[in-house]
Amino acid sequence: MGVGIEVKGLNAWYGKNQSLREIDMSVPANHVTAVIGPSGCGKSTFVRCLNRMHETIPEARAEGTVKVGEMEVYGDTDPVEVRRRIGMVFQKPNPFPTMSIYGNVAAGLKLNGFRNRKQMDELVERSLKLAALWEEVKDHLHKKSGASLSGGQQQRLCIARALAVEPEVLLMDEPASALDPISTSKIEELIFQLKQHYTVVIVTHNMQQAARVAELTGFFLMGSLIELDKTEKIFTNPADKRTEDYVTGRFG
Amino acid sequence: MRSRFQQGLDELKEKLLRMGGLAEQAIDRATEAYRTRDPKYCQMVLTGENAINEAEREIDELALDLLAMQQPMAIDLRFILAVVKINADLERVGDQAVNITQRVLDLISEPPIDLPVDIPKMADAVSTMVQRALESFLDGKAEVAEAVLQMDGIVDRMKDEAFVVLVQRMHDDPASVRAALDVLLIARNLERIADHATNIAEDVIFWVRGADVRHGGAHFRE
């Protein structure tokens, strides 16, 4: 099951440049929350702070409190454990090119010391089913490499890989922006299904996509969270003028 | 700024205002037909209806295109939704003006009869409501729209009063039944136009403030 995320006083920097300012945000469990905003507004930095990916960039740092369920992300928790419990899918599908489909999905499990072959088979199958890819790949799990799949299939493979380690939260940074409309709608449908089991936070440039998949939407601008509300409210009658200017395209 | 989209919105507004002008003109001509008993005004209303119907089609088409091609959001989305609804109301105003002229044609086929109802006064109030509702749409002024909502009760009372005196007259003087019935129906048509003006005002408030004020409430999306 998914867990909620509580962010308090989150600040982030790249060197001397502050990219997030005092973010307070509650993300409810088992919901899809979209993060929108213009380029450079801090939305990707924000999700990367949720699983401590931000600090993997040289000179990048973050301060504040992020609580995922009962876990203090910036406490004593091992960052590897943080990232196991908070999976991430990126803009461009990035399967391990030399590994088979099976190997890709099992990679995270192996990394976490998982050795039981039968259980691993079950987890790979379950993850591929959750990612709505099983039917398309079940006959050549070991024969085909991850890179041989289409872009949309590769992205679902990456989602399956993220799900295999049984995370509670799934972060998605523009997961469909490199895909064609049919693959995009498959991913969107998938996101909608996944919230039964996970809490999903999705960064997207595509406002229609946010409107289609997310129950809550947060608007970021210049490193600040301007407004977080039900998606319907954000796209029909936002409270803040800056949000309205952005969603109506009058921004800038 | 999305200039092509803004052009589309401007065009939609302009078309709707032009249609509003046609609807106002139809009310005024129908009233003039009643006042003067001159069938040429009736003819004008009947001919003018085609232009209103044509405008309705054009506006719906443009609104549909903008929804499909531009995926409007927030205030723009509310604007287009309001336009589509106002469009339907204005078309109905045109229909009511036609109904009035049909009653007037029946009235003037008989010798004039003096009835104790001031239809031109009622038509004046109704025409003002439509005018103000369109003015609130032109300027995006919710407060002007609110004033229109207040006027609806006045027109309702006028119609109720007309009903009472006309029924009494029909009772007292059976020879006047046909004319009294025509005038009663005209009063009802005018009252319906006032209802359409009220709907238009409510749609303007929805567009500008995002509040649904229909059915006597002020509902904001939570």
Interface residues (C-beta under 8 A of the other chain):
Chain A: M207 Q208 K230 E232 K233 F235 T236 N237 P238 T243 E244 V247 T248 G249 R250
Chain B: M1 R2 F5 Q71 P72 M73 A74 I75 D76 L77 R78 G210 F220 R221 E222
